[in-house]
């Protein structure tokens, strides 16, 4: 299990929140466009108050996946750095 430091987590959130918000909004605009073309009615007539919750859920899902990837990449860099240092001392 990856338990990141709060500083790293906070820095990563500050770095990506705008991009993930745009990704979620573009995703839902595309989905709304396809829904309108297929069904001939807008998606908010079908889902009323649930639509903002679904958009927010998608945003947090995209955010969590991106943060997980950042944290995993950070851990891998630390492992490689440690591996390089150990090999340097063994020579």
MOQUIPE-V169742 format. One record per backbone hydrogen bond with DSSP energy under -1.0 kcal/mol. CO is the residue of the C=O (numbers start at 1). NH is the residue of the N-H. E is the energy in kcal/mol with one decimal. If there is no record, write none. Layout:
co: [CO/CO]
nh: [NH/NH]
e: [E/E]
This chain:
co: [5/6/7/8/9/10/11/12/13/16/17/18/19/20/21/22/23/24/25/26/27/28/29/30/31/32/33/34/35/36/43/44/47/50/51/52/53/54/55/56/57/58/59/60/61/62/63/64/65/66/67/68/69/70/71/72/73/74/75/76/77/78/79/80/81/82/83/84/85/86]
nh: [9/10/11/12/13/14/15/16/17/20/21/22/23/24/25/26/27/28/29/30/31/32/33/34/35/36/37/38/39/40/47/48/50/54/55/56/57/58/59/60/61/62/63/64/65/66/67/68/69/70/71/72/73/74/75/76/77/78/79/80/81/82/83/84/85/86/87/88/89/90]
e: [-2.3/-3.0/-2.5/-2.5/-2.4/-2.4/-1.6/-1.7/-1.8/-2.3/-1.8/-2.3/-2.3/-2.4/-2.4/-2.7/-2.4/-2.3/-2.3/-2.3/-2.3/-2.6/-2.3/-2.4/-2.5/-2.3/-2.2/-2.5/-2.8/-2.0/-2.2/-1.5/-2.8/-2.4/-2.5/-2.5/-2.4/-2.1/-2.4/-2.5/-2.0/-2.8/-2.5/-2.5/-2.3/-2.3/-2.6/-2.4/-2.2/-2.2/-2.7/-2.5/-2.3/-2.3/-2.4/-2.2/-2.2/-1.9/-2.2/-2.5/-2.3/-2.4/-2.5/-2.5/-2.2/-2.5/-2.0/-1.8/-1.9/-1.5]
